[in-house]
Amino acid sequence: MINDIISDSLTRIRNASMRRLETTKLLHSKVIEALVRIFQDKGYIDSFDIVEENKKKFINVVLKYDANGYSII
């Protein structure tokens, strides 16, 4: 069980960007959806979409990198 969904989501994004992954999957909540929408509006991530797997919602986040391959976030 995850007690702090915000810190878990930020940690997943950070870990994925350190490994230079193209995408990462976050657990869905309205707060996390608002958070990644702000990240997208500010240009920190490329995009995101909401998917449902086995009656659970997730947010797939497409990370953004500069020309040298370094994470924007």
HTML snippet that shows the backbone in 3Dmol.js (N, CA, C, O; Angstrom):
<script src="https://3Dmol.org/build/3Dmol-min.js"></script>
<div id="view" style="width:600px;height:400px;position:relative"></div>
<script>
const pdb = `
ATOM      1  N   MET A   1       0.835  -1.180   0.000  1.00  0.00           N
ATOM      2  CA  MET A   1       0.000   0.000   0.000  1.00  0.00           C
ATOM      3  C   MET A   1       0.881   1.245   0.000  1.00  0.00           C
ATOM      4  O   MET A   1       1.879   1.317   0.717  1.00  0.00           O
ATOM      5  N   ILE A   2       0.498   2.212  -0.808  1.00  0.00           N
ATOM      6  CA  ILE A   2       1.252   3.453  -0.903  1.00  0.00           C
ATOM      7  C   ILE A   2       0.565   4.501  -0.030  1.00  0.00           C
ATOM      8  O   ILE A   2      -0.617   4.794  -0.207  1.00  0.00           O
ATOM      9  N   ASN A   3       1.311   5.055   0.902  1.00  0.00           N
ATOM     10  CA  ASN A   3       0.737   6.048   1.802  1.00  0.00           C
ATOM     11  C   ASN A   3       0.795   7.448   1.221  1.00  0.00           C
ATOM     12  O   ASN A   3      -0.115   8.249   1.436  1.00  0.00           O
ATOM     13  N   ASP A   4       1.841   7.747   0.498  1.00  0.00           N
ATOM     14  CA  ASP A   4       2.011   9.090  -0.051  1.00  0.00           C
ATOM     15  C   ASP A   4       2.128   8.992  -1.568  1.00  0.00           C
ATOM     16  O   ASP A   4       3.214   8.776  -2.105  1.00  0.00           O
ATOM     17  N   ILE A   5       1.005   9.151  -2.246  1.00  0.00           N
ATOM     18  CA  ILE A   5       0.953   8.944  -3.689  1.00  0.00           C
ATOM     19  C   ILE A   5       1.714  10.034  -4.448  1.00  0.00           C
ATOM     20  O   ILE A   5       2.226   9.778  -5.538  1.00  0.00           O
ATOM     21  N   ILE A   6       1.795  11.237  -3.894  1.00  0.00           N
ATOM     22  CA  ILE A   6       2.510  12.321  -4.572  1.00  0.00           C
ATOM     23  C   ILE A   6       4.011  12.048  -4.583  1.00  0.00           C
ATOM     24  O   ILE A   6       4.650  12.143  -5.631  1.00  0.00           O
ATOM     25  N   SER A   7       4.573  11.713  -3.440  1.00  0.00           N
ATOM     26  CA  SER A   7       6.008  11.432  -3.399  1.00  0.00           C
ATOM     27  C   SER A   7       6.344  10.175  -4.193  1.00  0.00           C
ATOM     28  O   SER A   7       7.412  10.100  -4.799  1.00  0.00           O
ATOM     29  N   ASP A   8       5.450   9.185  -4.201  1.00  0.00           N
ATOM     30  CA  ASP A   8       5.672   7.991  -5.004  1.00  0.00           C
ATOM     31  C   ASP A   8       5.714   8.340  -6.489  1.00  0.00           C
ATOM     32  O   ASP A   8       6.564   7.836  -7.223  1.00  0.00           O
ATOM     33  N   SER A   9       4.809   9.193  -6.928  1.00  0.00           N
ATOM     34  CA  SER A   9       4.768   9.586  -8.343  1.00  0.00           C
ATOM     35  C   SER A   9       6.009  10.380  -8.736  1.00  0.00           C
ATOM     36  O   SER A   9       6.589  10.145  -9.796  1.00  0.00           O
ATOM     37  N   LEU A  10       6.413  11.313  -7.889  1.00  0.00           N
ATOM     38  CA  LEU A  10       7.612  12.097  -8.181  1.00  0.00           C
ATOM     39  C   LEU A  10       8.854  11.210  -8.202  1.00  0.00           C
ATOM     40  O   LEU A  10       9.747  11.419  -9.022  1.00  0.00           O
ATOM     41  N   THR A  11       8.918  10.233  -7.318  1.00  0.00           N
ATOM     42  CA  THR A  11      10.046   9.301  -7.291  1.00  0.00           C
ATOM     43  C   THR A  11      10.062   8.443  -8.548  1.00  0.00           C
ATOM     44  O   THR A  11      11.129   8.190  -9.108  1.00  0.00           O
ATOM     45  N   ARG A  12       8.894   7.990  -9.001  1.00  0.00           N
ATOM     46  CA  ARG A  12       8.839   7.204 -10.236  1.00  0.00           C
ATOM     47  C   ARG A  12       9.312   8.023 -11.435  1.00  0.00           C
ATOM     48  O   ARG A  12      10.025   7.507 -12.296  1.00  0.00           O
ATOM     49  N   ILE A  13       8.921   9.287 -11.496  1.00  0.00           N
ATOM     50  CA  ILE A  13       9.363  10.156 -12.602  1.00  0.00           C
ATOM     51  C   ILE A  13      10.869  10.383 -12.522  1.00  0.00           C
ATOM     52  O   ILE A  13      11.563  10.301 -13.535  1.00  0.00           O
ATOM     53  N   ARG A  14      11.377  10.666 -11.328  1.00  0.00           N
ATOM     54  CA  ARG A  14      12.806  10.888 -11.155  1.00  0.00           C
ATOM     55  C   ARG A  14      13.615   9.647 -11.528  1.00  0.00           C
ATOM     56  O   ARG A  14      14.608   9.750 -12.249  1.00  0.00           O
ATOM     57  N   ASN A  15      13.200   8.478 -11.045  1.00  0.00           N
ATOM     58  CA  ASN A  15      13.925   7.248 -11.343  1.00  0.00           C
ATOM     59  C   ASN A  15      13.903   6.925 -12.835  1.00  0.00           C
ATOM     60  O   ASN A  15      14.912   6.490 -13.392  1.00  0.00           O
ATOM     61  N   ALA A  16      12.770   7.133 -13.477  1.00  0.00           N
ATOM     62  CA  ALA A  16      12.678   6.865 -14.916  1.00  0.00           C
ATOM     63  C   ALA A  16      13.563   7.823 -15.708  1.00  0.00           C
ATOM     64  O   ALA A  16      14.192   7.421 -16.687  1.00  0.00           O
ATOM     65  N   SER A  17      13.615   9.084 -15.290  1.00  0.00           N
ATOM     66  CA  SER A  17      14.451  10.048 -16.014  1.00  0.00           C
ATOM     67  C   SER A  17      15.935   9.776 -15.790  1.00  0.00           C
ATOM     68  O   SER A  17      16.745  10.005 -16.688  1.00  0.00           O
ATOM     69  N   MET A  18      16.305   9.291 -14.599  1.00  0.00           N
ATOM     70  CA  MET A  18      17.706   8.954 -14.341  1.00  0.00           C
ATOM     71  C   MET A  18      18.140   7.752 -15.186  1.00  0.00           C
ATOM     72  O   MET A  18      19.305   7.649 -15.568  1.00  0.00           O
ATOM     73  N   ARG A  19      17.206   6.849 -15.474  1.00  0.00           N
ATOM     74  CA  ARG A  19      17.504   5.699 -16.312  1.00  0.00           C
ATOM     75  C   ARG A  19      17.294   6.001 -17.785  1.00  0.00           C
ATOM     76  O   ARG A  19      17.509   5.137 -18.635  1.00  0.00           O
ATOM     77  N   ARG A  20      16.871   7.236 -18.095  1.00  0.00           N
ATOM     78  CA  ARG A  20      16.608   7.710 -19.453  1.00  0.00           C
ATOM     79  C   ARG A  20      15.548   6.874 -20.175  1.00  0.00           C
ATOM     80  O   ARG A  20      15.669   6.576 -21.363  1.00  0.00           O
ATOM     81  N   LEU A  21      14.503   6.503 -19.419  1.00  0.00           N
ATOM     82  CA  LEU A  21      13.382   5.782 -20.001  1.00  0.00           C
ATOM     83  C   LEU A  21      12.490   6.755 -20.761  1.00  0.00           C
ATOM     84  O   LEU A  21      12.442   7.944 -20.448  1.00  0.00           O
ATOM     85  N   GLU A  22      11.795   6.244 -21.747  1.00  0.00           N
ATOM     86  CA  GLU A  22      10.912   7.094 -22.532  1.00  0.00           C
ATOM     87  C   GLU A  22       9.616   7.401 -21.784  1.00  0.00           C
ATOM     88  O   GLU A  22       9.109   8.522 -21.842  1.00  0.00           O
ATOM     89  N   THR A  23       9.080   6.393 -21.078  1.00  0.00           N
ATOM     90  CA  THR A  23       7.822   6.578 -20.362  1.00  0.00           C
ATOM     91  C   THR A  23       7.912   5.981 -18.963  1.00  0.00           C
ATOM     92  O   THR A  23       8.805   5.191 -18.659  1.00  0.00           O
ATOM     93  N   THR A  24       6.973   6.376 -18.132  1.00  0.00           N
ATOM     94  CA  THR A  24       6.792   5.764 -16.818  1.00  0.00           C
ATOM     95  C   THR A  24       5.306   5.722 -16.514  1.00  0.00           C
ATOM     96  O   THR A  24       4.534   6.508 -17.063  1.00  0.00           O
ATOM     97  N   LYS A  25       4.904   4.810 -15.647  1.00  0.00           N
ATOM     98  CA  LYS A  25       3.496   4.615 -15.321  1.00  0.00           C
ATOM     99  C   LYS A  25       3.263   5.003 -13.863  1.00  0.00           C
ATOM    100  O   LYS A  25       3.963   4.537 -12.964  1.00  0.00           O
ATOM    101  N   LEU A  26       2.269   5.864 -13.643  1.00  0.00           N
ATOM    102  CA  LEU A  26       1.913   6.328 -12.303  1.00  0.00           C
ATOM    103  C   LEU A  26       0.514   5.848 -11.947  1.00  0.00           C
ATOM    104  O   LEU A  26      -0.323   5.645 -12.826  1.00  0.00           O
ATOM    105  N   LEU A  27       0.268   5.668 -10.663  1.00  0.00           N
ATOM    106  CA  LEU A  27      -1.078   5.367 -10.204  1.00  0.00           C
ATOM    107  C   LEU A  27      -1.944   6.606 -10.384  1.00  0.00           C
ATOM    108  O   LEU A  27      -1.482   7.726 -10.167  1.00  0.00           O
ATOM    109  N   HIS A  28      -3.186   6.412 -10.777  1.00  0.00           N
ATOM    110  CA  HIS A  28      -4.055   7.543 -11.076  1.00  0.00           C
ATOM    111  C   HIS A  28      -4.763   8.059  -9.831  1.00  0.00           C
ATOM    112  O   HIS A  28      -5.253   7.290  -9.004  1.00  0.00           O
ATOM    113  N   SER A  29      -4.801   9.355  -9.724  1.00  0.00           N
ATOM    114  CA  SER A  29      -5.684  10.065  -8.803  1.00  0.00           C
ATOM    115  C   SER A  29      -5.882  11.451  -9.410  1.00  0.00           C
ATOM    116  O   SER A  29      -5.130  11.859 -10.295  1.00  0.00           O
ATOM    117  N   LYS A  30      -6.875  12.158  -8.941  1.00  0.00           N
ATOM    118  CA  LYS A  30      -7.137  13.495  -9.470  1.00  0.00           C
ATOM    119  C   LYS A  30      -5.969  14.436  -9.185  1.00  0.00           C
ATOM    120  O   LYS A  30      -5.639  15.291 -10.007  1.00  0.00           O
ATOM    121  N   VAL A  31      -5.350  14.278  -8.023  1.00  0.00           N
ATOM    122  CA  VAL A  31      -4.222  15.129  -7.650  1.00  0.00           C
ATOM    123  C   VAL A  31      -3.026  14.865  -8.572  1.00  0.00           C
ATOM    124  O   VAL A  31      -2.381  15.804  -9.037  1.00  0.00           O
ATOM    125  N   ILE A  32      -2.733  13.597  -8.833  1.00  0.00           N
ATOM    126  CA  ILE A  32      -1.605  13.254  -9.696  1.00  0.00           C
ATOM    127  C   ILE A  32      -1.884  13.694 -11.121  1.00  0.00           C
ATOM    128  O   ILE A  32      -0.979  14.161 -11.812  1.00  0.00           O
ATOM    129  N   GLU A  33      -3.120  13.553 -11.571  1.00  0.00           N
ATOM    130  CA  GLU A  33      -3.480  14.024 -12.904  1.00  0.00           C
ATOM    131  C   GLU A  33      -3.266  15.529 -13.022  1.00  0.00           C
ATOM    132  O   GLU A  33      -2.755  16.005 -14.036  1.00  0.00           O
ATOM    133  N   ALA A  34      -3.652  16.280 -11.993  1.00  0.00           N
ATOM    134  CA  ALA A  34      -3.436  17.730 -11.993  1.00  0.00           C
ATOM    135  C   ALA A  34      -1.945  18.053 -11.970  1.00  0.00           C
ATOM    136  O   ALA A  34      -1.506  18.997 -12.628  1.00  0.00           O
ATOM    137  N   LEU A  35      -1.171  17.283 -11.223  1.00  0.00           N
ATOM    138  CA  LEU A  35       0.266  17.500 -11.135  1.00  0.00           C
ATOM    139  C   LEU A  35       0.941  17.300 -12.491  1.00  0.00           C
ATOM    140  O   LEU A  35       1.727  18.145 -12.922  1.00  0.00           O
ATOM    141  N   VAL A  36       0.640  16.192 -13.166  1.00  0.00           N
ATOM    142  CA  VAL A  36       1.289  15.953 -14.466  1.00  0.00           C
ATOM    143  C   VAL A  36       0.773  16.920 -15.529  1.00  0.00           C
ATOM    144  O   VAL A  36       1.491  17.231 -16.480  1.00  0.00           O
ATOM    145  N   ARG A  37      -0.458  17.397 -15.379  1.00  0.00           N
ATOM    146  CA  ARG A  37      -0.967  18.417 -16.311  1.00  0.00           C
ATOM    147  C   ARG A  37      -0.154  19.721 -16.148  1.00  0.00           C
ATOM    148  O   ARG A  37       0.165  20.379 -17.138  1.00  0.00           O
ATOM    149  N   ILE A  38       0.171  20.082 -14.917  1.00  0.00           N
ATOM    150  CA  ILE A  38       1.009  21.259 -14.672  1.00  0.00           C
ATOM    151  C   ILE A  38       2.402  21.043 -15.245  1.00  0.00           C
ATOM    152  O   ILE A  38       2.961  21.941 -15.874  1.00  0.00           O
ATOM    153  N   PHE A  39       2.974  19.843 -15.029  1.00  0.00           N
ATOM    154  CA  PHE A  39       4.289  19.527 -15.605  1.00  0.00           C
ATOM    155  C   PHE A  39       4.272  19.662 -17.119  1.00  0.00           C
ATOM    156  O   PHE A  39       5.227  20.166 -17.710  1.00  0.00           O
ATOM    157  N   GLN A  40       3.183  19.211 -17.753  1.00  0.00           N
ATOM    158  CA  GLN A  40       3.089  19.324 -19.208  1.00  0.00           C
ATOM    159  C   GLN A  40       2.955  20.787 -19.636  1.00  0.00           C
ATOM    160  O   GLN A  40       3.599  21.213 -20.595  1.00  0.00           O
ATOM    161  N   ASP A  41       2.129  21.550 -18.936  1.00  0.00           N
ATOM    162  CA  ASP A  41       1.946  22.967 -19.263  1.00  0.00           C
ATOM    163  C   ASP A  41       3.247  23.751 -19.114  1.00  0.00           C
ATOM    164  O   ASP A  41       3.511  24.667 -19.894  1.00  0.00           O
ATOM    165  N   LYS A  42       4.056  23.401 -18.125  1.00  0.00           N
ATOM    166  CA  LYS A  42       5.334  24.083 -17.893  1.00  0.00           C
ATOM    167  C   LYS A  42       6.451  23.571 -18.793  1.00  0.00           C
ATOM    168  O   LYS A  42       7.532  24.157 -18.832  1.00  0.00           O
ATOM    169  N   GLY A  43       6.197  22.466 -19.529  1.00  0.00           N
ATOM    170  CA  GLY A  43       7.194  21.945 -20.448  1.00  0.00           C
ATOM    171  C   GLY A  43       8.170  20.959 -19.837  1.00  0.00           C
ATOM    172  O   GLY A  43       9.203  20.666 -20.439  1.00  0.00           O
ATOM    173  N   TYR A  44       7.868  20.437 -18.648  1.00  0.00           N
ATOM    174  CA  TYR A  44       8.762  19.487 -17.992  1.00  0.00           C
ATOM    175  C   TYR A  44       8.614  18.065 -18.518  1.00  0.00           C
ATOM    176  O   TYR A  44       9.570  17.290 -18.487  1.00  0.00           O
ATOM    177  N   ILE A  45       7.417  17.716 -19.001  1.00  0.00           N
ATOM    178  CA  ILE A  45       7.197  16.409 -19.613  1.00  0.00           C
ATOM    179  C   ILE A  45       6.623  16.621 -21.004  1.00  0.00           C
ATOM    180  O   ILE A  45       6.095  17.689 -21.315  1.00  0.00           O
ATOM    181  N   ASP A  46       6.733  15.594 -21.837  1.00  0.00           N
ATOM    182  CA  ASP A  46       6.250  15.693 -23.205  1.00  0.00           C
ATOM    183  C   ASP A  46       4.727  15.569 -23.260  1.00  0.00           C
ATOM    184  O   ASP A  46       4.048  16.432 -23.818  1.00  0.00           O
ATOM    185  N   SER A  47       4.197  14.494 -22.679  1.00  0.00           N
ATOM    186  CA  SER A  47       2.750  14.280 -22.685  1.00  0.00           C
ATOM    187  C   SER A  47       2.385  13.221 -21.645  1.00  0.00           C
ATOM    188  O   SER A  47       3.253  12.629 -21.003  1.00  0.00           O
ATOM    189  N   PHE A  48       1.082  13.001 -21.498  1.00  0.00           N
ATOM    190  CA  PHE A  48       0.600  11.932 -20.628  1.00  0.00           C
ATOM    191  C   PHE A  48      -0.760  11.483 -21.131  1.00  0.00           C
ATOM    192  O   PHE A  48      -1.467  12.238 -21.798  1.00  0.00           O
ATOM    193  N   ASP A  49      -1.122  10.248 -20.806  1.00  0.00           N
ATOM    194  CA  ASP A  49      -2.462   9.765 -21.092  1.00  0.00           C
ATOM    195  C   ASP A  49      -2.905   8.832 -19.979  1.00  0.00           C
ATOM    196  O   ASP A  49      -2.087   8.242 -19.273  1.00  0.00           O
ATOM    197  N   ILE A  50      -4.220   8.712 -19.841  1.00  0.00           N
ATOM    198  CA  ILE A  50      -4.800   7.894 -18.790  1.00  0.00           C
ATOM    199  C   ILE A  50      -5.274   6.584 -19.412  1.00  0.00           C
ATOM    200  O   ILE A  50      -6.004   6.583 -20.403  1.00  0.00           O
ATOM    201  N   VAL A  51      -4.852   5.479 -18.823  1.00  0.00           N
ATOM    202  CA  VAL A  51      -5.231   4.157 -19.319  1.00  0.00           C
ATOM    203  C   VAL A  51      -5.849   3.354 -18.179  1.00  0.00           C
ATOM    204  O   VAL A  51      -5.574   3.598 -17.004  1.00  0.00           O
ATOM    205  N   GLU A  52      -6.684   2.399 -18.550  1.00  0.00           N
ATOM    206  CA  GLU A  52      -7.310   1.536 -17.552  1.00  0.00           C
ATOM    207  C   GLU A  52      -6.885   0.103 -17.813  1.00  0.00           C
ATOM    208  O   GLU A  52      -7.045  -0.413 -18.919  1.00  0.00           O
ATOM    209  N   GLU A  53      -6.338  -0.538 -16.780  1.00  0.00           N
ATOM    210  CA  GLU A  53      -5.914  -1.933 -16.859  1.00  0.00           C
ATOM    211  C   GLU A  53      -6.524  -2.674 -15.687  1.00  0.00           C
ATOM    212  O   GLU A  53      -6.308  -2.306 -14.532  1.00  0.00           O
ATOM    213  N   ASN A  54      -7.283  -3.713 -15.978  1.00  0.00           N
ATOM    214  CA  ASN A  54      -7.914  -4.521 -14.929  1.00  0.00           C
ATOM    215  C   ASN A  54      -8.697  -3.673 -13.927  1.00  0.00           C
ATOM    216  O   ASN A  54      -8.577  -3.858 -12.716  1.00  0.00           O
ATOM    217  N   LYS A  55      -9.487  -2.759 -14.437  1.00  0.00           N
ATOM    218  CA  LYS A  55     -10.358  -1.883 -13.635  1.00  0.00           C
ATOM    219  C   LYS A  55      -9.587  -0.917 -12.735  1.00  0.00           C
ATOM    220  O   LYS A  55     -10.162  -0.354 -11.804  1.00  0.00           O
ATOM    221  N   LYS A  56      -8.296  -0.717 -12.999  1.00  0.00           N
ATOM    222  CA  LYS A  56      -7.500   0.275 -12.280  1.00  0.00           C
ATOM    223  C   LYS A  56      -6.989   1.294 -13.289  1.00  0.00           C
ATOM    224  O   LYS A  56      -6.622   0.938 -14.408  1.00  0.00           O
ATOM    225  N   LYS A  57      -6.965   2.547 -12.894  1.00  0.00           N
ATOM    226  CA  LYS A  57      -6.482   3.602 -13.783  1.00  0.00           C
ATOM    227  C   LYS A  57      -5.024   3.908 -13.496  1.00  0.00           C
ATOM    228  O   LYS A  57      -4.578   3.905 -12.349  1.00  0.00           O
ATOM    229  N   PHE A  58      -4.288   4.173 -14.579  1.00  0.00           N
ATOM    230  CA  PHE A  58      -2.896   4.566 -14.506  1.00  0.00           C
ATOM    231  C   PHE A  58      -2.683   5.769 -15.408  1.00  0.00           C
ATOM    232  O   PHE A  58      -3.478   6.035 -16.310  1.00  0.00           O
ATOM    233  N   ILE A  59      -1.606   6.487 -15.155  1.00  0.00           N
ATOM    234  CA  ILE A  59      -1.217   7.611 -16.006  1.00  0.00           C
ATOM    235  C   ILE A  59       0.131   7.263 -16.615  1.00  0.00           C
ATOM    236  O   ILE A  59       1.116   7.078 -15.900  1.00  0.00           O
ATOM    237  N   ASN A  60       0.171   7.175 -17.948  1.00  0.00           N
ATOM    238  CA  ASN A  60       1.434   6.966 -18.646  1.00  0.00           C
ATOM    239  C   ASN A  60       2.025   8.333 -18.960  1.00  0.00           C
ATOM    240  O   ASN A  60       1.395   9.149 -19.633  1.00  0.00           O
ATOM    241  N   VAL A  61       3.224   8.578 -18.477  1.00  0.00           N
ATOM    242  CA  VAL A  61       3.891   9.862 -18.659  1.00  0.00           C
ATOM    243  C   VAL A  61       5.035   9.682 -19.644  1.00  0.00           C
ATOM    244  O   VAL A  61       5.896   8.821 -19.459  1.00  0.00           O
ATOM    245  N   VAL A  62       5.040  10.503 -20.701  1.00  0.00           N
ATOM    246  CA  VAL A  62       6.133  10.497 -21.668  1.00  0.00           C
ATOM    247  C   VAL A  62       7.113  11.583 -21.243  1.00  0.00           C
ATOM    248  O   VAL A  62       6.783  12.769 -21.242  1.00  0.00           O
ATOM    249  N   LEU A  63       8.318  11.162 -20.884  1.00  0.00           N
ATOM    250  CA  LEU A  63       9.325  12.087 -20.372  1.00  0.00           C
ATOM    251  C   LEU A  63       9.961  12.890 -21.503  1.00  0.00           C
ATOM    252  O   LEU A  63       9.922  12.489 -22.666  1.00  0.00           O
ATOM    253  N   LYS A  64      10.543  14.025 -21.142  1.00  0.00           N
ATOM    254  CA  LYS A  64      11.124  14.938 -22.123  1.00  0.00           C
ATOM    255  C   LYS A  64      12.614  15.103 -21.845  1.00  0.00           C
ATOM    256  O   LYS A  64      13.027  15.277 -20.698  1.00  0.00           O
ATOM    257  N   TYR A  65      13.416  15.046 -22.907  1.00  0.00           N
ATOM    258  CA  TYR A  65      14.868  15.171 -22.800  1.00  0.00           C
ATOM    259  C   TYR A  65      15.355  16.250 -23.760  1.00  0.00           C
ATOM    260  O   TYR A  65      14.710  16.535 -24.769  1.00  0.00           O
ATOM    261  N   ASP A  66      16.512  16.853 -23.431  1.00  0.00           N
ATOM    262  CA  ASP A  66      17.076  17.866 -24.322  1.00  0.00           C
ATOM    263  C   ASP A  66      17.873  17.198 -25.438  1.00  0.00           C
ATOM    264  O   ASP A  66      17.885  15.971 -25.541  1.00  0.00           O
ATOM    265  N   ALA A  67      18.533  17.987 -26.268  1.00  0.00           N
ATOM    266  CA  ALA A  67      19.287  17.470 -27.417  1.00  0.00           C
ATOM    267  C   ALA A  67      20.454  16.577 -26.994  1.00  0.00           C
ATOM    268  O   ALA A  67      20.869  15.697 -27.748  1.00  0.00           O
ATOM    269  N   ASN A  68      20.979  16.801 -25.799  1.00  0.00           N
ATOM    270  CA  ASN A  68      22.103  15.993 -25.300  1.00  0.00           C
ATOM    271  C   ASN A  68      21.656  14.748 -24.542  1.00  0.00           C
ATOM    272  O   ASN A  68      22.493  13.980 -24.068  1.00  0.00           O
ATOM    273  N   GLY A  69      20.349  14.541 -24.423  1.00  0.00           N
ATOM    274  CA  GLY A  69      19.833  13.368 -23.742  1.00  0.00           C
ATOM    275  C   GLY A  69      19.634  13.535 -22.256  1.00  0.00           C
ATOM    276  O   GLY A  69      19.387  12.555 -21.553  1.00  0.00           O
ATOM    277  N   TYR A  70      19.736  14.764 -21.757  1.00  0.00           N
ATOM    278  CA  TYR A  70      19.537  15.021 -20.338  1.00  0.00           C
ATOM    279  C   TYR A  70      18.060  15.328 -20.070  1.00  0.00           C
ATOM    280  O   TYR A  70      17.391  15.974 -20.877  1.00  0.00           O
ATOM    281  N   SER A  71      17.576  14.864 -18.947  1.00  0.00           N
ATOM    282  CA  SER A  71      16.188  15.068 -18.579  1.00  0.00           C
ATOM    283  C   SER A  71      15.887  16.554 -18.372  1.00  0.00           C
ATOM    284  O   SER A  71      16.692  17.290 -17.801  1.00  0.00           O
ATOM    285  N   ILE A  72      14.728  16.976 -18.840  1.00  0.00           N
ATOM    286  CA  ILE A  72      14.297  18.367 -18.659  1.00  0.00           C
ATOM    287  C   ILE A  72      13.881  18.604 -17.207  1.00  0.00           C
ATOM    288  O   ILE A  72      14.077  19.694 -16.670  1.00  0.00           O
ATOM    289  N   ILE A  73      13.319  17.599 -16.591  1.00  0.00           N
ATOM    290  CA  ILE A  73      12.780  17.769 -15.242  1.00  0.00           C
ATOM    291  C   ILE A  73      13.866  17.779 -14.190  1.00  0.00           C
ATOM    292  O   ILE A  73      13.574  17.914 -13.001  1.00  0.00           O
TER     293      ILE A  73
END
`;
const viewer = $3Dmol.createViewer("view");
viewer.addModel(pdb, "pdb");
viewer.setStyle({}, {cartoon: {color: "spectrum"}});
viewer.zoomTo();
viewer.render();
</script>
